[in-house]
Amino acid sequence: MPDLSVMIVPQPRPWRRLAMLACLACSLATQAATASGRHDHERARAALQSGQILPLPTVLQRLEREHPGQVLEVELEQEEGRWIYEVKSLQADGHLVKFKLDAATGAVSKRKAR
């Protein structure tokens, strides 16, 4: 029978503790970002329902008439208290163009080609 009087207990390694703390921090950050994203979505929906912003399809139709291209990405943000649609579009000539549109009127306020 083996001698059980001496047991070797592995000591926690510092990198394991750091890894666990990093995982916990990432988890909390993801939860906070998700909660913030839900809140942003609700604010955008309320702005649409109250008539503060135009529906996205309406804005994109107007943009397509003036600046034809393939829409790659759309974001709705608030800047200085105003709602702004940010649209990245690939133009027929191959240029990537970023538009900032007033979400209330659909007017292009800024155009930046890359």
N, C-alpha and C positions, 0 to 999 in steps of 0.2 A: 504494500500500500504506500502511495507517495506521501511524502511529508507535507502537510498542509499548514504548517506553522508559519511559513513565510509566503505571503502572497504579494505579488508585484501588481501594483495598481498603476495603470498608465496615467501620467500627469497630462492635464490639458495643455495643448500646445498653443502659444500665443496667436499664431496665424489662424487657427480654427476659431478662436474667439472673435478675431477681427472679421473673419469671413461671415460668421453668424451675425455680427453687428451690421455688416454691410448689407446682407440679405434683408435684415429687418428694416434698415433705412430705405432700401429700394422699395420694399413692400409698402411702407408708409407713404413714400413719395408718390407711388403709383395710385394709391387710394386717394390721396389729396388731389392729384391731377384729374382723376376720374370724377371726383365730386365737383371740382371746379368746372370740368367740361359739361357736366349735367346742368350746372347752374347757368353756364353760358348758353346752352341750348334753350333753356327755359326763357332766358332774357330775349334771345333772338325770336323765339316763337311769339312772345308777348309783343315785341316790336312790330312783327308782321301783322298780328291780329289787331293791333291798335292803329295800323296805318302809318307807322313811323318809317317803315321800309317797304320797298316794292318786292314782290315775289321774285325769287332768283330766275325762273324761266323768262319773265318779262325783261329783266335786266340783260340776260344773256342774248335774247332776241335782238334787242336794241344794239348791243355791242357787236353782234354778228353782222348786222346791216352796215355799220360804219367801219368795222375792222374785222373782216372775215378771217377766220382761223380756227384751229382746233383747241378747245378749252382743255387744259391739262389739270388745273387746280383752281379751287375757289375757296376763299376764306371770308368770313364776316367778322369784322372787328369794330370796336368803338375807338375813335381817335378824337380826343378833345371834345368829348360829348356827342360826336356825330357818328352815325353808322356808316361804315365803308365796306364795300365789296372789293376784295383784292382778287384779281383774276390773272392767272398765267395762261398765255395762249401761244400756240405754235403757229406762226404765220406761213402762208404758202411759200414764201421765199426762204423758209428755214430759220428765220429769226425767232427767238423767244422774246415775247413782249409781256411785261407786267403792267396791268392797268389798275388804277385805283378809281373806283366809281362811287359817287354819292349814292348811298343805298336808298335815299328818299326820292331821288329824281332819276337815277340811272345815268346821270351825266358823268363823262370821263373827267376826273380832276387831275389825273397824272398818268403819263405814259412813259415807260422806260424800256427801251429795247436793249437786248444783250446780244 
